[in-house]
Amino acid sequence: MRFDSAARFAAVALMWGSSYFWIKIVFGGLNSAQFSFFRILVGAVAMLGILALGRERLPRGAGVWARLVLIAFLANALPVLLVELVDDAVGADADMVSVFNASVPLCVVLLCLAARRADRVPARVAAGLVVGFAGVLVLYAPWGAEWLSAGAAVNAAAAVAYGWSMLLMEKLMGPAEEGGRAMTPLVLATTQAVIGVGWAGINMPNGGFDSTPHFSASIIGALLVLGVLNTGLVYMCFAWLIREEGAAKASGVLYAVPVVLTLGMVLLEDHVLGTREILGMAVIVAGLILTRLPQRTAPAGRTRSADRATSAAKSPAAVR
């Protein structure tokens, strides 16, 4: 695994895994609707500034924007909408929700198989994802959760939607020869933040005006971290992983998130690790290692596609 890919993987895992602690700070002055809006607004402003400095521009054409809106809808708006429609979704078992979140990589694999794109998922990667998911099950041990419930159905649908959004991201960043737009990770991340402001704004009447937001220095700092890093730059790193490695392999970073979260609880909240948790994290790490071991040989078509995507991304004519 190249150093740049490893650095992007680590950045995504560390930032997304530590989000819980920053969100706790923000909730000291904002409710959930206000938090969602201000976080994405900060991220959109930051990414637009970076886009301008990089002398790139937003894409043109209704077709590409329709795809971008669909990605934002699947990854952001649809899960929120489902939770609002189902009464007991909010109260769903936290461990069960974590397991469904970790099932997204498996959803990506299943969607690839359903679309007859098995060549996009090497057997070693698929095996590593299965091992990693087994580790998540051991870590959270959600055996007592109500799996046959509306809350479970909502979280399952959200996992499938998020996995689908990753495949759409991979498609957009692919070369024109494969029906893609050669979109750069920076442009993709910026457009998702901009569209996200609209989705969050639509949701503001759902509790966003119930109380007056309170901004302290710590809350503003946490919002900047969550907006600029988590929502903007780290999402760009995630998109970069998808473009270079494919959606299936890149999605494995979601297994590292609970490991970072659990270790963060040990360091910041005096959480005492149990034997089961240690074993679960060890299995997750083993799965990630299996997923990310260098391939001895790569399918010729896949290699050529990656080379074309890299060349197209460096071209000033990309994403017009």
Buried (B, 14 or more C-beta within 10 A) or exposed (E): EEEEBEEBBBBBBBBBBBBBBBBEBBBEBBBBBBBBBBBBBBBBBBBBEBBEEEEBEBBEEEEBBEBBBBBBBBBBBBBBBBBEEBEEBEEBBEBBBBBBBBBBBBBBBBBBEEEEBEEBBBEBBBEBBBBBBBBBBBBBBBEEBEBEBBBBBBBBBBBBBBBBBBBBBBBBBBBEEEEBBBBBBBBBBBBBBBBBBBBBBEBEEEEBEEEEBEEEEEBBEBBBBBBBBBBBBBBBBBBBBBBBBBBBBBBBBBBBBBBBBBBBBEEEEEEEEEEEBEEBBBBBBBBBEBBBEEEEEEEEEBEEBBEBBBEBBEEEEBBE
